[in-house]
Amino acid sequence: MFEQVIDTINGAVWGPVMLILLLGTGIYLTIGLKGMSITHIPFAFRQLFKGRKGDGEGEISPFNALMTALSSTVGTGNIAGVATAIGIGGPGALFWIWCTALVGLATKYSEAVLAVNYRETDELGKKVGGPMYYIKNGLGKKWRWLGVAFAIFGSLAGFGLANTVQSNAVSQVLETNFHVPTLYSGILMAVLVAIVLLGGIKLIAEVAGKLVPFMAITYFLATLSILLLNASELPAAIVFIVDSAFNGAAATGGFAGATIMLALRMGVARGIFSNESGLGSAPIAHAAAETNSPVRQGTIAMLGTFIDTLIICTMTGLVLVVTGVWSGEPQGAAMTLSAFKAELPYGDVILSLCIVLFAFTTMLGWSYYGERCAEFLLGPKVIIPFRVLWVIGIFLGTQMSLELVWKMSDALNGMMAIPNLIALVLLAPVVFRLTREYFSDEAEQAVRKVDGSAG
């Protein structure tokens, strides 16, 4: 009965209305920013490469803030989520994943701008921020209850999405492919995460700053190798993806066929779930960045959506289509695994290691999100108990069935989006103003440099 209630909540939270709200907010912000989130991607990369050292108050470098945010979004969703979308909605789902990412750039940018602009210094002297803080400080005391609601959902959601479920996935992969008993993998993961958590956000960010680029590049090179091996199929695959988005995909092999609406729904749902634009998680990491400019950090933040979805999810989707496994029997991660096994020597081992790294970094990134949400509710005294519970949860996750926990976490994750979307819409004029002022100042400085050179 309880599971039926959770299923009902999930159906409402992740139903068409929520997807429309998430997508609609992204479109509104993209228009309000006059497409800046798309046209300024080269500018964002320049800021990222400058961002290995901060230029303001904060706990971590702007670069490591992005790596911390990416540590929680680049995960099994990039492998299993894309495969699920294409397996149910057909190759056209990948096209809608791209569209979702393009409007999600503006959402992620706006979240980070607000997070830095309205962040606070906590009792320990550290910079903290995120939706709960920009709701409280941007919308005023009468809206504090909305920030409290976000913090409650955020502090609880991580125990499923990024704790027990992720450790369970890792333990199953290690047991299946390397014959490591779940007891041993559970103890090892708990110890490793505990060591990192002792160092707080600075050590989490340092680890993320090393692991995330390594695992992303490894996965990118593996998928690129498969695409190069099937280079002759690539142009037809891209045409097929676009055609399927507007005409549906006919049934082939084990595939049951997909309509345009099914492709659209699966593409939007998986795209949002992968990059978390609008859910309010990533701005918690960006609020800790050493920066004196909300806009500059915002441009770096939007690269999270670009890298996670427009690069990594795209590579997964193209591999599934060019190899033809999308229309077979395997679903989810098993579909991606079948492509890797068929195309690469030790492909199953490479993908298994990627899954382990993706899940491990997700545990780290979300531990910080949950901790900040808990601190907002109960103060710094909750930090140590939260970390202890987090480590215990990682071990327990390897020893139990987690279908119900996964469903509960899905619901909580979706409920985080509601307060965040309300705040984004109400505070959008602040984002537009800060953006306009920043880039008008940039233009004036450029003119002065030109005039000075001419003189």
BATOR-896998 format. One record per residue (C-alpha): residue number from 1; residue in one letter; y, z, x. Coordinates in nm, 3 decimals, padded with zeros to 5 digits. Layout:
    n  res        Y        Z        X
  NUM    A        Y        Z        X
...
END
This chain:
    n  res        Y        Z        X
    1    M   00.000   00.000   00.000
    2    F   00.238   00.088   00.283
    3    E   00.155  -00.239   00.457
    4    Q   00.233  -00.429   00.137
    5    V   00.574  -00.259   00.123
    6    I   00.641  -00.361   00.485
    7    D   00.533  -00.719   00.407
    8    T   00.774  -00.726   00.113
    9    I   01.061  -00.598   00.330
   10    N   00.977  -00.854   00.598
   11    G   00.973  -01.132   00.341
   12    A   01.324  -01.033   00.234
   13    V   01.465  -00.958   00.580
   14    W   01.334  -01.276   00.741
   15    G   01.355  -01.493   00.431
   16    P   01.581  -01.794   00.369
   17    V   01.888  -01.578   00.291
   18    M   01.881  -01.408   00.633
   19    L   01.823  -01.735   00.815
   20    I   02.117  -01.891   00.628
   21    L   02.337  -01.591   00.717
   22    L   02.243  -01.610   01.086
   23    L   02.290  -01.986   01.099
   24    G   02.604  -01.974   00.885
   25    T   02.767  -01.712   01.107
   26    G   02.694  -01.927   01.412
   27    I   02.847  -02.234   01.246
   28    Y   03.158  -02.036   01.139
   29    L   03.208  -01.900   01.492
   30    T   03.149  -02.242   01.650
   31    I   03.415  -02.398   01.427
   32    G   03.655  -02.107   01.482
   33    L   03.614  -02.144   01.858
   34    K   03.670  -02.521   01.823
   35    G   03.339  -02.597   01.989
   36    M   03.433  -02.407   02.306
   37    S   03.085  -02.252   02.328
   38    I   02.939  -02.602   02.376
   39    T   03.212  -02.777   02.575
   40    H   03.255  -02.487   02.820
   41    I   02.893  -02.460   02.936
   42    P   02.983  -02.597   03.285
   43    F   03.265  -02.337   03.302
   44    A   03.012  -02.068   03.205
   45    F   02.779  -02.164   03.490
   46    R   03.070  -02.145   03.735
   47    Q   03.146  -01.792   03.612
   48    L   02.779  -01.698   03.643
   49    F   02.759  -01.802   04.008
   50    K   03.080  -01.611   04.075
   51    G   02.936  -01.316   03.884
   52    R   02.702  -01.175   04.147
   53    K   02.984  -00.932   04.224
   54    G   03.191  -00.771   03.952
   55    D   03.569  -00.758   03.931
   56    G   03.622  -00.459   03.707
   57    E   03.475  -00.135   03.573
   58    G   03.108  -00.130   03.479
   59    E   02.759  -00.041   03.592
   60    I   02.603  -00.375   03.689
   61    S   02.718  -00.717   03.808
   62    P   02.791  -00.985   03.544
   63    F   02.495  -01.185   03.682
   64    N   02.254  -00.891   03.645
   65    A   02.389  -00.822   03.296
   66    L   02.275  -01.171   03.196
   67    M   01.939  -01.122   03.371
   68    T   01.891  -00.794   03.183
   69    A   01.970  -00.966   02.854
   70    L   01.737  -01.253   02.942
   71    S   01.462  -01.007   03.034
   72    S   01.435  -00.915   02.666
   73    T   01.466  -01.266   02.520
   74    V   01.260  -01.471   02.765
   75    G   00.919  -01.354   02.653
   76    T   00.610  -01.440   02.457
   77    G   00.831  -01.600   02.191
   78    N   00.902  -01.883   02.434
   79    I   00.528  -01.944   02.466
   80    A   00.367  -01.833   02.140
   81    G   00.674  -01.860   01.914
   82    V   00.747  -02.226   01.989
   83    A   00.378  -02.311   01.951
   84    T   00.369  -02.134   01.614
   85    A   00.678  -02.323   01.495
   86    I   00.535  -02.660   01.594
   87    G   00.185  -02.570   01.475
   88    I   00.316  -02.493   01.125
   89    G   00.631  -02.706   01.097
   90    G   00.530  -03.001   01.314
   91    P   00.716  -03.140   01.619
   92    G   01.035  -03.166   01.411
   93    A   01.065  -02.787   01.435
   94    L   01.170  -02.830   01.798
   95    F   01.472  -03.037   01.691
   96    W   01.586  -02.757   01.459
   97    I   01.528  -02.504   01.738
   98    W   01.780  -02.708   01.942
   99    C   02.031  -02.706   01.654
  100    T   01.990  -02.331   01.609
  101    A   02.056  -02.277   01.979
  102    L   02.374  -02.489   01.975
  103    V   02.534  -02.271   01.706
  104    G   02.374  -01.960   01.857
  105    L   02.583  -02.013   02.171
  106    A   02.895  -01.915   01.977
  107    T   02.723  -01.611   01.825
  108    K   02.604  -01.479   02.161
  109    Y   02.946  -01.547   02.314
  110    S   03.125  -01.358   02.036
  111    E   02.887  -01.061   02.057
  112    A   02.953  -01.017   02.430
  113    V   03.331  -01.061   02.394
  114    L   03.341  -00.784   02.134
  115    A   03.100  -00.563   02.332
  116    V   03.321  -00.567   02.643
  117    N   03.646  -00.547   02.448
  118    Y   03.544  -00.238   02.248
  119    R   03.316  -00.061   02.498
  120    E   03.356   00.308   02.582
  121    T   03.296   00.542   02.874
  122    D   03.026   00.795   02.780
  123    E   03.000   01.161   02.882
  124    L   02.818   01.059   03.201
  125    G   03.106   00.830   03.304
  126    K   02.917   00.507   03.232
  127    K   03.040   00.205   03.040
  128    V   02.848   00.163   02.713
  129    G   02.891  -00.077   02.425
  130    G   02.726  -00.303   02.173
  131    P   02.743  -00.360   01.797
  132    M   02.752   00.014   01.714
  133    Y   03.063   00.053   01.932
  134    Y   03.250  -00.259   01.822
  135    I   03.180  -00.162   01.463
  136    K   03.320   00.189   01.519
  137    N   03.614   00.092   01.741
  138    G   03.692  -00.249   01.595
  139    L   03.646  -00.188   01.224
  140    G   03.753   00.178   01.215
  141    K   03.601   00.513   01.120
  142    K   03.524   00.412   00.761
  143    W   03.275   00.159   00.900
  144    R   03.105   00.405   01.137
  145    W   02.808   00.435   00.898
  146    L   02.736   00.068   00.962
  147    G   02.723   00.130   01.337
  148    V   02.492   00.427   01.275
  149    A   02.262   00.204   01.070
  150    F   02.246  -00.051   01.354
  151    A   02.172   00.224   01.608
  152    I   01.889   00.367   01.395
  153    F   01.725   00.026   01.352
  154    G   01.777  -00.060   01.721
  155    S   01.639   00.266   01.861
  156    L   01.322   00.233   01.652
  157    A   01.264  -00.145   01.669
  158    G   01.208  -00.147   02.043
  159    F   00.902   00.076   02.018
  160    G   00.723  -00.211   01.848
  161    L   00.888  -00.532   01.964
  162    A   00.913  -00.444   02.330
  163    N   00.696  -00.143   02.389
  164    T   00.355  -00.103   02.225
  165    V   00.313  -00.466   02.119
  166    Q   00.415  -00.607   02.460
  167    S   00.191  -00.368   02.655
  168    N  -00.095  -00.452   02.418
  169    A  -00.045  -00.825   02.483
  170    V  -00.045  -00.771   02.860
  171    S  -00.358  -00.555   02.850
  172    Q  -00.544  -00.817   02.644
  173    V  -00.443  -01.098   02.883
  174    L  -00.548  -00.895   03.189
  175    E  -00.878  -00.798   03.031
  176    T  -00.962  -01.151   02.912
  177    N  -00.865  -01.341   03.225
  178    F  -00.901  -01.088   03.507
  179    H  -01.148  -00.834   03.357
  180    V  -00.907  -00.543   03.404
  181    P  -00.997  -00.255   03.164
  182    T  -00.716  -00.177   02.917
  183    L  -00.717   00.187   03.032
  184    Y  -00.624   00.085   03.388
  185    S  -00.363  -00.169   03.282
  186    G  -00.209   00.084   03.043
  187    I  -00.174   00.347   03.315
  188    L  -00.038   00.095   03.568
  189    M   00.226  -00.044   03.329
  190    A   00.335   00.302   03.219
  191    V   00.379   00.412   03.582
  192    L   00.569   00.098   03.685
  193    V   00.806   00.115   03.386
  194    A   00.861   00.490   03.443
  195    I   00.961   00.426   03.806
  196    V   01.216   00.165   03.699
  197    L   01.354   00.375   03.411
  198    L   01.423   00.666   03.648
  199    G   01.687   00.449   03.813
  200    G   01.864   00.380   03.483
  201    I   02.048   00.058   03.405
  202    K   02.128  -00.015   03.770
  203    L   01.762  -00.029   03.872
  204    I   01.661  -00.207   03.550
  205    A   01.927  -00.469   03.624
  206    E   01.820  -00.502   03.989
  207    V   01.457  -00.556   03.889
  208    A   01.559  -00.800   03.614
  209    G   01.786  -00.980   03.860
  210    K   01.484  -01.051   04.082
  211    L   01.201  -01.097   03.828
  212    V   01.376  -01.302   03.559
  213    P   01.485  -01.592   03.785
  214    F   01.141  -01.590   03.951
  215    M   00.943  -01.600   03.627
  216    A   01.177  -01.849   03.459
  217    I   01.164  -02.088   03.757
  218    T   00.784  -02.049   03.785
  219    Y   00.737  -02.134   03.418
  220    F   00.989  -02.418   03.437
  221    L   00.813  -02.575   03.737
  222    A   00.472  -02.541   03.571
  223    T   00.590  -02.711   03.252
  224    L   00.785  -02.971   03.452
  225    S   00.463  -03.059   03.639
  226    I   00.285  -03.120   03.310
  227    L   00.571  -03.337   03.183
  228    L   00.572  -03.541   03.505
  229    L   00.198  -03.596   03.469
  230    N   00.266  -03.729   03.120
  231    A   00.600  -03.898   03.196
  232    S   00.502  -04.220   03.019
  233    E   00.457  -04.025   02.694
  234    L   00.791  -03.844   02.715
  235    P   01.028  -04.102   02.555
  236    A   00.794  -04.152   02.258
  237    A   00.755  -03.775   02.222
  238    I   01.133  -03.723   02.197
  239    V   01.163  -03.999   01.936
  240    F   00.872  -03.844   01.745
  241    I   01.038  -03.499   01.750
  242    V   01.365  -03.631   01.607
  243    D   01.187  -03.850   01.351
  244    S   00.967  -03.558   01.236
  245    A   01.277  -03.342   01.184
  246    F   01.407  -03.581   00.916
  247    N   01.087  -03.738   00.783
  248    G   00.822  -03.469   00.826
  249    A   00.502  -03.502   01.029
  250    A   00.187  -03.666   00.894
  251    A  -00.147  -03.486   00.924
  252    T  -00.342  -03.561   01.243
  253    G  -00.645  -03.385   01.385
  254    G  -00.647  -03.019   01.281
  255    F  -00.283  -03.036   01.170
  256    A  -00.222  -03.007   00.796
  257    G   00.105  -03.203   00.787
  258    A   00.459  -03.068   00.753
  259    T   00.757  -03.134   00.529
  260    I   01.120  -03.157   00.642
  261    M   01.196  -02.814   00.493
  262    L   00.898  -02.654   00.668
  263    A   01.010  -02.799   01.002
  264    L   01.365  -02.676   00.937
  265    R   01.258  -02.327   00.835
  266    M   01.017  -02.277   01.126
  267    G   01.264  -02.421   01.377
  268    V   01.551  -02.197   01.266
  269    A   01.332  -01.886   01.239
  270    R   01.165  -01.926   01.579
  271    G   01.488  -02.033   01.749
  272    I   01.675  -01.723   01.633
  273    F   01.379  -01.498   01.706
  274    S   01.354  -01.634   02.060
  275    N   01.718  -01.609   02.173
  276    E   01.818  -01.314   01.947
  277    S   02.162  -01.464   01.878
  278    G   02.308  -01.256   01.596
  279    L   02.061  -00.969   01.621
  280    G   02.298  -00.762   01.838
  281    S   02.067  -00.671   02.126
  282    A   02.210  -00.870   02.421
  283    P   02.571  -00.741   02.392
  284    I   02.442  -00.391   02.477
  285    A   02.352  -00.519   02.825
  286    H   02.672  -00.723   02.868
  287    A   02.885  -00.419   02.782
  288    A   02.766  -00.259   03.108
  289    A   02.892  -00.550   03.322
  290    E   03.151  -00.498   03.597
  291    T   03.426  -00.710   03.448
  292    N   03.785  -00.691   03.333
  293    S   03.758  -00.994   03.107
  294    P   03.568  -00.994   02.776
  295    V   03.596  -01.374   02.757
  296    R   03.459  -01.437   03.104
  297    Q   03.158  -01.215   03.031
  298    G   03.121  -01.385   02.694
  299    T   03.082  -01.725   02.857
  300    I   02.816  -01.583   03.089
  301    A   02.640  -01.422   02.792
  302    M   02.611  -01.748   02.598
  303    L   02.409  -01.891   02.886
  304    G   02.132  -01.658   02.771
  305    T   02.083  -01.873   02.463
  306    F   02.119  -02.192   02.667
  307    I   01.854  -02.089   02.923
  308    D   01.616  -01.920   02.680
  309    T   01.612  -02.184   02.408
  310    L   01.760  -02.513   02.526
  311    I   01.568  -02.502   02.854
  312    I   01.258  -02.280   02.834
  313    C   01.167  -02.333   02.467
  314    T   01.235  -02.705   02.507
  315    M   00.995  -02.727   02.802
  316    T   00.723  -02.552   02.602
  317    G   00.777  -02.776   02.300
  318    L   00.773  -03.098   02.501
  319    V   00.452  -02.994   02.675
  320    L   00.283  -02.929   02.339
  321    V   00.389  -03.269   02.204
  322    V   00.322  -03.492   02.507
  323    T  -00.024  -03.342   02.562
  324    G  -00.113  -03.376   02.193
  325    V  -00.235  -03.017   02.155
  326    W   00.017  -02.953   01.876
  327    S  -00.214  -03.117   01.621
  328    G  -00.532  -02.936   01.729
  329    E  -00.702  -02.621   01.609
  330    P  -00.558  -02.356   01.847
  331    Q  -00.243  -02.181   01.725
  332    G   00.025  -01.968   01.891
  333    A  -00.021  -01.880   02.257
  334    A  -00.372  -02.032   02.250
  335    M  -00.214  -02.374   02.186
  336    T   00.008  -02.347   02.495
  337    L  -00.285  -02.212   02.695
  338    S  -00.499  -02.514   02.602
  339    A  -00.228  -02.749   02.735
  340    F  -00.197  -02.557   03.064
  341    K  -00.575  -02.542   03.114
  342    A  -00.615  -02.914   03.050
  343    E  -00.327  -03.033   03.267
  344    L  -00.297  -02.795   03.564
  345    P  -00.541  -02.648   03.813
  346    Y  -00.556  -02.276   03.737
  347    G  -00.322  -02.344   03.446
  348    D  -00.468  -02.058   03.245
  349    V  -00.405  -01.818   03.534
  350    I  -00.046  -01.940   03.580
  351    L   00.032  -01.901   03.208
  352    S  -00.137  -01.559   03.196
  353    L   00.078  -01.434   03.484
  354    C   00.389  -01.572   03.312
  355    I   00.298  -01.384   02.994
  356    V   00.248  -01.062   03.193
  357    L   00.588  -01.097   03.364
  358    F   00.765  -01.199   03.043
  359    A   00.624  -00.896   02.860
  360    F   00.695  -00.653   03.144
  361    T   01.062  -00.750   03.170
  362    T   01.093  -00.732   02.791
  363    M   00.976  -00.369   02.808
  364    L   01.250  -00.297   03.062
  365    G   01.535  -00.476   02.884
  366    W   01.460  -00.328   02.544
  367    S   01.420   00.022   02.687
  368    Y   01.790   00.007   02.774
  369    Y   01.883  -00.124   02.430
  370    G   01.690   00.150   02.254
  371    E   01.826   00.417   02.487
  372    R   02.188   00.317   02.422
  373    C   02.127   00.316   02.046
  374    A   01.970   00.663   02.067
  375    E   02.260   00.789   02.281
  376    F   02.509   00.662   02.023
  377    L   02.330   00.872   01.760
  378    L   02.250   01.191   01.954
  379    G   02.447   01.185   02.280
  380    P   02.330   01.177   02.646
  381    K   02.086   01.465   02.591
  382    V   01.845   01.222   02.422
  383    I   01.811   00.993   02.727
  384    I   01.527   01.176   02.908
  385    P   01.319   01.241   02.593
  386    F   01.365   00.877   02.493
  387    R   01.241   00.753   02.830
  388    V   00.936   00.982   02.815
  389    L   00.847   00.856   02.466
  390    W   00.899   00.498   02.582
  391    V   00.654   00.536   02.871
  392    I   00.397   00.710   02.647
  393    G   00.432   00.428   02.394
  394    I   00.352   00.169   02.660
  395    F   00.020   00.337   02.738
  396    L  -00.068   00.393   02.371
  397    G   00.002   00.028   02.297
  398    T  -00.285  -00.079   02.519
  399    Q  -00.531   00.141   02.331
  400    M  -00.466   00.059   01.966
  401    S  -00.450  -00.217   01.706
  402    L  -00.086  -00.299   01.642
  403    E  -00.065  -00.541   01.351
  404    L   00.115  -00.288   01.128
  405    V   00.345  -00.176   01.414
  406    W   00.436  -00.542   01.477
  407    K   00.525  -00.591   01.111
  408    M   00.737  -00.275   01.100
  409    S   00.920  -00.379   01.416
  410    D   00.987  -00.724   01.273
  411    A   01.150  -00.561   00.972
  412    L   01.362  -00.325   01.183
  413    N   01.467  -00.609   01.413
  414    G   01.583  -00.815   01.118
  415    M   01.768  -00.519   00.970
  416    M   01.962  -00.483   01.298
  417    A   02.114  -00.822   01.227
  418    I   02.277  -00.720   00.898
  419    P   02.536  -00.471   01.038
  420    N   02.594  -00.699   01.336
  421    L   02.661  -01.010   01.128
  422    I   02.906  -00.819   00.906
  423    A   03.094  -00.704   01.216
  424    L   03.093  -01.051   01.374
  425    V   03.246  -01.210   01.065
  426    L   03.509  -00.938   01.018
  427    L   03.603  -00.927   01.388
  428    A   03.591  -01.305   01.442
  429    P   03.976  -01.328   01.445
  430    V   03.976  -01.092   01.746
  431    V   03.730  -01.320   01.928
  432    F   03.937  -01.629   01.846
  433    R   04.259  -01.460   01.965
  434    L   04.114  -01.331   02.293
  435    T   03.963  -01.673   02.363
  436    R   04.286  -01.856   02.289
  437    E   04.488  -01.620   02.510
  438    Y   04.243  -01.638   02.800
  439    F   04.224  -02.015   02.816
  440    S   04.598  -02.062   02.762
  441    D   04.652  -01.832   03.063
  442    E   04.395  -02.035   03.258
  443    A   04.582  -02.355   03.173
  444    E   04.917  -02.204   03.276
  445    Q   04.775  -02.089   03.610
  446    A   04.634  -02.438   03.672
  447    V   04.975  -02.592   03.603
  448    R   05.142  -02.346   03.844
  449    K   04.893  -02.438   04.116
  450    V   04.963  -02.809   04.064
  451    D   05.340  -02.750   04.066
  452    G   05.309  -02.536   04.378
  453    S   05.106  -02.804   04.557
  454    A   05.355  -03.072   04.456
  455    G   05.642  -02.861   04.580
END
